[in-house]
Amino acid sequence: MTGYYDLVLGLIPVALVGITAALSVVGISLLTAIPISAGVAIGIMGHAMFVNGPIDTAEETPVTRQRQQTE
């Protein structure tokens, strides 16, 4: 079963190669197209790490662990 992080791992090279190729076909030089596509790939990785970060279960987060200790 393909999950979110499997898609992220697949999108990284697609963004690097695909966007670079598309921008170069449009007429943008490689020296400009590669950093733009790398920025998109970094954005995908940042989203996977910080916006939709991996969490095992809700009971193992530091906030819930602190709440359990105070109760």
N, C-alpha and C positions, 0 to 999 in steps of 0.2 A: 504494500500500500504506500503510495507516494504521499509524503507529508510536506509540511511547509518548508522545513529545512532542506529536504531533498530538492525542492523547487528552487530554493535560494542557491544551493550549490550548482544547479544547472544554469541559473540565470547569470551567474558571474561571468563565465566565459562567453555566453551569448551576448551579454552587454559589451564586453571588451571587443570581441571580434565583429559582432553584428552592427553595433553603432558606429564603430570605426569605419567599417566598409560602407555603410549607408552615408555617412558624412563625406567620405572621400568620393563617392559616386556623385554626390550633389555638387562637389567642387571645392570642398574645404580641404586644406592641406593636411597631410598626416601629422605634422607637428602640432596642429590644433585639434584634430579629430581624436588622437589617442588620449590626451589629457581629459577631454570631455567624456569619452567613454569610460575612462578610469574613474572619473568622478561619479558617474552613474553606478558603476560597480561598487564603489566605496559606499555610496548611499544605500544600496541594497544590503550590503554587509552590516552597515550601521543600523538599519531598520531591524535586521534579524537579531542583532545583539542587544540593542537598547530599547527599541519600541516593542518588539514582540519577542522578548528574551525567553530562553528556555527555563521553565520551572518544573521540578519533579512533581510536587504536590503542594497544595495550599498550606498544609500543616507544617511544611518544612521551611517556610519563609522566616526570616528573622523577626518580623513583626508579630506573627502568630506565636513564635517561640517565646518572645518576650511577654505576650499576653498570657500564655500558659504558665509562665513562671510567677507572674504577679497574682494569679488567682489562687 
